Amino acid sequence: MKYKEVRDKITEVISKEPEVLAIFNNGSSIVGMDASNSDLDFVVILKSDKDEKKIAKILRKNFRVFKNEEHPGIDVEEQFDVLGRRADFTFISRKRMEEKVNNLYKSEDNFLELQHFIKHKIVDSIAVYDPDKLLTKWKKQAEKYPKRVMKKVFDSQIDSIKENLFYWKHHGFRNEFQFGFEQWDMIKAICQALYAKNNCMFMLPYKRLHKDLKKLKPNIEKEMY
């Protein structure tokens, strides 16, 4: 398995802490879209959100922290050098994660707000350390994909596209910058609708889209480019 040594080292360092309930590996390396400079993403499930400071301190003690060498005065997301790979950690309590998973399909707005997080942190994760099988439980909940919710998302995004087209047709654009910003809203709505049509979650950023366009139906790859 790719990067097994990195996962094993992280597990060795923090899994023995009683505050750590589980460790998941997620991100581009899990879905086969990593490059040579990609970081490795990890989700650490904690007993409480207040435990983050302690676990982060342990990571700093055991691994070198990457710094913004060009602009040291600017804070950047803290990442660690684990056996020569950049490792990025998301810390979240079990309670807060369960709230997100339980609320995912309660409404269209909840789904639109949470789908990226759940897809990234749960659906596209593997368990590195998970004695209570939390990931298996949360994946089962997250992968229900109720068609009623997806239909609501699809319909709302189609309405949004039609509304934007109306303004584009009748109001036009004052300059290229306005067009650029409003084009972003249109592309996002098209993507939301396309993924909902295929009964799956949509993720930002768009780096997966070029691959997904080849398999999502209808195939609008040519039109999107």
C-alpha positions as CSV (number, residue, x, y, z in Angstrom):
1,M,0.0,0.0,0.0
2,K,1.4,3.4,-0.9
3,Y,2.8,5.5,1.9
4,K,2.3,2.7,4.4
5,E,5.5,3.7,6.3
6,V,4.1,7.2,6.7
7,R,0.8,6.0,8.0
8,D,2.5,3.5,10.4
9,K,4.8,6.2,11.8
10,I,1.9,8.6,12.5
11,T,-0.1,5.8,14.1
12,E,2.9,4.9,16.3
13,V,3.3,8.5,17.5
14,I,-0.3,9.4,18.3
15,S,-2.6,6.3,18.5
16,K,-1.4,5.5,22.0
17,E,-2.8,8.8,23.3
18,P,-6.2,8.2,25.0
19,E,-7.6,11.3,23.4
20,V,-7.2,9.8,19.9
21,L,-10.2,7.6,18.9
22,A,-9.3,7.1,15.2
23,I,-7.0,8.1,12.4
24,F,-8.2,8.2,8.7
25,N,-6.1,8.7,5.6
26,N,-7.9,10.7,2.9
27,G,-7.2,13.0,0.0
28,S,-5.7,12.6,-3.5
29,S,-3.3,9.7,-2.5
30,I,-6.4,7.6,-1.6
31,V,-8.3,8.3,-4.8
32,G,-5.2,7.9,-7.0
33,M,-4.8,11.5,-8.0
34,D,-1.6,12.4,-6.1
35,A,1.4,13.9,-7.7
36,S,5.1,13.9,-6.6
37,N,4.5,17.1,-4.6
38,S,1.1,16.1,-3.1
39,D,0.7,16.2,0.6
40,L,-0.9,13.4,2.6
41,D,-4.1,14.2,4.3
42,F,-5.2,12.7,7.7
43,V,-8.3,13.1,9.8
44,V,-7.8,12.6,13.6
45,I,-10.9,11.8,15.6
46,L,-10.6,13.1,19.1
47,K,-12.7,12.6,22.3
48,S,-13.1,16.4,22.5
49,D,-12.2,19.4,20.4
50,K,-10.1,20.7,23.3
51,D,-7.7,17.8,22.8
52,E,-6.4,19.2,19.5
53,K,-3.7,21.3,21.2
54,K,-2.2,18.3,23.0
55,I,-2.0,16.1,19.9
56,A,-0.7,18.9,17.7
57,K,2.0,19.5,20.3
58,I,3.0,15.8,20.2
59,L,3.2,16.0,16.3
60,R,5.5,19.1,16.6
61,K,7.7,17.3,19.0
62,N,8.1,14.3,16.7
63,F,8.1,15.8,13.2
64,R,9.5,18.9,11.6
65,V,7.0,21.6,10.8
66,F,7.0,23.1,7.3
67,K,7.5,26.8,7.3
68,N,6.8,29.5,4.8
69,E,10.4,30.1,4.0
70,E,9.8,32.9,1.5
71,H,7.5,34.9,3.8
72,P,8.1,33.7,7.4
73,G,5.8,36.4,8.8
74,I,2.8,34.9,7.1
75,D,1.0,32.0,8.8
76,V,0.2,29.0,6.6
77,E,-1.7,25.8,7.4
78,E,0.5,23.7,9.7
79,Q,2.0,20.6,7.9
80,F,4.6,18.1,9.1
81,D,7.5,16.3,7.5
82,V,6.8,12.6,8.1
83,L,9.5,10.5,6.5
84,G,10.0,13.0,3.8
85,R,6.3,13.5,3.0
86,R,4.2,16.6,3.8
87,A,1.4,15.5,6.1
88,D,-1.7,17.6,6.7
89,F,-4.0,16.9,9.7
90,T,-7.7,17.7,10.3
91,F,-8.6,17.4,14.0
92,I,-12.3,16.9,14.9
93,S,-14.1,15.5,17.9
94,R,-16.3,12.4,17.5
95,K,-19.3,14.4,18.6
96,R,-18.8,17.1,16.0
97,M,-18.2,14.5,13.2
98,E,-21.3,12.6,14.1
99,E,-23.3,15.8,14.0
100,K,-22.1,16.5,10.4
101,V,-22.8,12.9,9.2
102,N,-26.3,12.9,10.9
103,N,-27.2,16.3,9.4
104,L,-26.0,15.6,5.9
105,Y,-29.3,14.6,4.4
106,K,-31.7,16.5,6.6
107,S,-32.2,19.2,4.0
108,E,-30.9,20.4,0.6
109,D,-29.0,23.3,2.3
110,N,-27.3,20.9,4.7
111,F,-26.3,18.6,1.8
112,L,-24.9,21.5,-0.2
113,E,-23.0,22.8,2.8
114,L,-21.6,19.5,4.0
115,Q,-21.1,17.3,0.9
116,H,-17.5,18.4,0.2
117,F,-16.4,17.8,3.8
118,I,-18.1,14.4,4.1
119,K,-16.9,13.3,0.7
120,H,-13.3,14.3,1.5
121,K,-13.1,13.3,5.2
122,I,-15.4,10.2,5.3
123,V,-16.4,8.7,1.9
124,D,-12.9,8.9,0.4
125,S,-11.0,7.8,3.5
126,I,-9.4,4.7,4.7
127,A,-9.0,3.8,8.4
128,V,-5.4,3.8,9.6
129,Y,-6.3,3.3,13.3
130,D,-10.0,2.8,14.2
131,P,-10.6,0.3,17.0
132,D,-14.3,1.2,17.3
133,K,-15.0,1.0,13.5
134,L,-16.2,4.6,13.4
135,L,-15.3,5.0,9.7
136,T,-17.3,2.0,8.6
137,K,-20.4,3.3,10.5
138,W,-20.1,6.9,9.1
139,K,-19.5,5.7,5.6
140,K,-22.6,3.6,5.7
141,Q,-24.6,6.7,6.7
142,A,-23.0,9.0,4.2
143,E,-23.3,6.7,1.2
144,K,-27.1,6.4,1.4
145,Y,-27.4,9.2,-1.3
146,P,-31.2,9.6,-1.0
147,K,-32.7,10.3,-4.4
148,R,-35.2,12.8,-3.0
149,V,-32.3,15.0,-1.7
150,M,-30.4,14.7,-5.0
151,K,-33.5,15.6,-7.0
152,K,-34.0,18.7,-4.9
153,V,-30.4,19.7,-5.4
154,F,-30.6,19.0,-9.2
155,D,-33.8,21.0,-9.6
156,S,-32.5,24.0,-7.5
157,Q,-29.3,24.2,-9.6
158,I,-31.2,24.0,-12.9
159,D,-33.3,26.9,-11.6
160,S,-30.1,28.8,-10.7
161,I,-28.7,28.2,-14.2
162,K,-31.9,29.5,-15.8
163,E,-31.9,32.6,-13.6
164,N,-28.3,33.4,-14.4
165,L,-28.9,32.9,-18.2
166,F,-31.9,35.3,-17.9
167,Y,-29.7,38.0,-16.5
168,W,-26.8,37.3,-18.9
169,K,-29.3,37.6,-21.8
170,H,-31.0,40.8,-20.7
171,H,-28.4,42.6,-18.6
172,G,-25.2,41.7,-20.3
173,F,-21.8,42.4,-18.7
174,R,-20.1,45.7,-18.0
175,N,-16.6,44.3,-18.3
176,E,-14.6,41.0,-18.6
177,F,-14.1,40.8,-14.8
178,Q,-17.8,40.7,-14.1
179,F,-18.2,38.0,-16.7
180,G,-15.4,36.0,-15.1
181,F,-16.9,36.1,-11.6
182,E,-20.4,35.3,-12.8
183,Q,-19.1,32.5,-15.0
184,W,-17.8,30.8,-11.8
185,D,-21.3,30.8,-10.4
186,M,-22.7,29.2,-13.6
187,I,-20.0,26.5,-13.7
188,K,-20.5,25.6,-10.0
189,A,-24.3,25.3,-10.6
190,I,-23.7,23.0,-13.6
191,C,-21.3,20.9,-11.6
192,Q,-23.7,20.6,-8.7
193,A,-26.6,19.6,-11.0
194,L,-24.4,17.1,-12.9
195,Y,-23.2,15.3,-9.8
196,A,-26.7,15.3,-8.3
197,K,-28.0,13.8,-11.5
198,N,-25.5,11.0,-11.1
199,N,-26.5,10.5,-7.4
200,C,-23.1,11.5,-6.0
201,M,-21.4,14.2,-4.0
202,F,-19.6,17.1,-5.6
203,M,-16.3,18.4,-4.3
204,L,-14.3,21.6,-4.5
205,P,-11.7,22.2,-5.7
206,Y,-12.3,21.2,-9.3
207,K,-9.2,19.0,-9.8
208,R,-11.3,15.9,-9.9
209,L,-13.7,17.3,-12.5
210,H,-11.7,16.5,-15.6
211,K,-11.7,12.8,-14.7
212,D,-15.3,12.7,-13.5
213,L,-16.6,14.3,-16.7
214,K,-15.6,11.2,-18.7
215,K,-17.9,9.0,-16.6
216,L,-20.8,11.2,-15.5
217,K,-23.9,11.1,-17.6
218,P,-24.8,12.9,-19.7
219,N,-21.2,13.4,-20.9
220,I,-20.7,17.2,-21.2
221,E,-16.9,17.1,-21.2
222,K,-16.7,18.8,-24.6
223,E,-19.2,21.5,-23.6
224,M,-17.5,22.2,-20.3
225,Y,-14.1,22.7,-22.0
